Amino acid sequence: MASLSLSLGLLVLCTLALVHCGPYDDRVRVWGISATNLKGDFLSQPDPYVKVWCGPAFGGMTSILKNQANPTWPGEFNFLDVIHKSVLKLEVWDDNVGPDHRLGTCTTTIYPGTHIETCHLKKGTVYYTYTYQKEQQQQKDG
């Protein structure tokens, strides 16, 4: 009986995943990530990079920019199958020989449209832009 319940539960989850992960799902694009006045170790400029999440999905990290208190990172991060009002999270890190040091975290709840964000850390400010595009499912004809 337990295996039947487990099988039914998995079937329901798979069905929900298929409904949610169709070709017309919501998308988030993050780009234009930069920072000003970042502070690293006492003896040197920071070697910053950024890790990006949208909801539970990890989008990756930027390149590490050596000796940059005012970095601008190239590239963008794209997330598919986003749930409405997910939290977009950017963590700013300083690359070190030993353990890396987190300089701060930026979080915002996503809303449809294009938004330019400013996030104040204890030691610096982060800027980025995101677009949340809600796709409308097309109706099937005949």
C-alpha positions in Angstrom: 0.0 0.0 0.0 2.8 2.4 0.8 4.4 1.8 -2.6 1.1 2.6 -4.3 0.8 5.9 -2.4 4.4 6.8 -3.2 3.8 5.9 -6.9 0.7 8.1 -7.0 2.5 10.9 -5.2 5.3 10.8 -7.8 2.8 10.7 -10.6 1.1 13.9 -9.3 4.4 15.7 -8.9 5.5 14.7 -12.4 2.2 15.9 -13.8 2.5 19.2 -12.0 6.0 19.6 -13.2 4.9 19.1 -16.8 2.1 21.7 -16.4 4.5 24.2 -14.9 7.5 23.7 -17.2 5.8 24.3 -20.5 7.2 26.5 -23.3 5.2 29.6 -22.1 6.4 29.8 -18.5 7.6 33.0 -16.8 11.2 34.1 -17.2 13.6 36.4 -15.3 16.7 38.0 -16.8 19.4 39.7 -14.6 22.1 41.9 -16.2 24.0 45.1 -15.7 25.5 44.0 -12.4 28.0 46.6 -11.0 29.1 47.9 -7.6 30.8 51.0 -6.1 33.0 51.5 -3.1 33.4 47.8 -2.2 35.8 47.2 0.6 37.9 44.0 0.9 40.7 43.1 3.2 42.6 45.9 5.0 45.7 45.5 2.8 44.2 45.3 -0.7 41.3 46.1 -3.0 38.6 43.4 -3.2 38.5 40.7 -5.8 34.7 40.6 -6.1 32.3 38.2 -7.7 28.5 37.7 -7.5 26.4 34.6 -7.1 22.8 34.8 -8.4 19.7 32.9 -7.4 16.0 33.3 -8.3 13.8 31.4 -5.9 15.5 28.0 -5.3 17.4 28.1 -8.6 21.1 28.9 -8.6 21.9 30.8 -11.8 25.7 30.8 -11.4 28.3 33.4 -10.6 30.0 36.2 -12.4 33.7 36.3 -13.2 36.2 37.3 -10.4 37.5 40.8 -11.1 40.9 41.4 -9.5 41.5 44.5 -7.4 38.2 46.2 -8.2 36.4 48.4 -5.7 34.1 49.6 -8.5 33.5 46.5 -10.7 31.1 46.0 -13.6 30.5 42.4 -14.5 29.7 41.4 -18.1 27.0 38.9 -19.0 23.6 38.0 -17.8 21.7 35.4 -15.9 18.5 33.8 -17.2 15.9 31.8 -15.2 13.0 29.9 -16.7 10.0 28.4 -15.0 9.9 31.2 -12.4 7.2 31.2 -9.8 5.4 34.6 -9.4 6.8 36.7 -6.4 10.0 34.6 -6.1 12.9 36.2 -4.4 15.9 37.3 -6.5 19.1 37.0 -4.5 22.6 38.3 -5.3 25.5 37.6 -3.0 28.7 39.7 -3.4 31.9 37.9 -2.4 35.6 38.8 -2.1 37.8 36.0 -3.5 40.6 35.3 -1.0 43.5 32.8 -0.8 41.7 31.3 2.2 38.0 31.2 2.6 36.2 33.8 0.5 34.5 36.6 2.4 30.9 37.5 1.7 30.6 41.3 1.4 26.8 41.3 1.4 23.5 40.1 0.1 20.9 41.8 -2.0 17.3 40.4 -2.1 14.2 41.6 -3.9 10.8 40.1 -4.6 10.3 40.0 -8.4 7.4 41.7 -10.1 6.6 41.8 -13.8 8.4 44.4 -15.9 11.9 45.8 -16.0 13.4 47.1 -12.8 16.7 48.9 -12.0 17.7 48.0 -8.4 20.1 49.6 -5.9 21.3 47.6 -2.9 23.3 49.1 -0.1 25.8 46.8 1.6 27.7 47.6 4.8 30.7 48.3 2.6 29.6 49.4 -0.9 26.6 49.6 -3.2 25.4 47.1 -5.8 23.4 47.9 -8.9 21.6 45.6 -11.3 18.7 45.3 -13.6 16.1 42.5 -14.0 13.2 41.8 -16.2 10.4 39.5 -15.2 8.4 38.4 -18.2 5.1 36.7 -17.5 4.2 34.6 -20.6 0.6 34.1 -21.4 -0.3 30.6 -22.4 -1.7 30.4 -25.9 -5.1 28.9 -26.3 -5.3 25.9 -28.5 -7.5 26.3 -31.6 -9.7 23.4 -32.9 
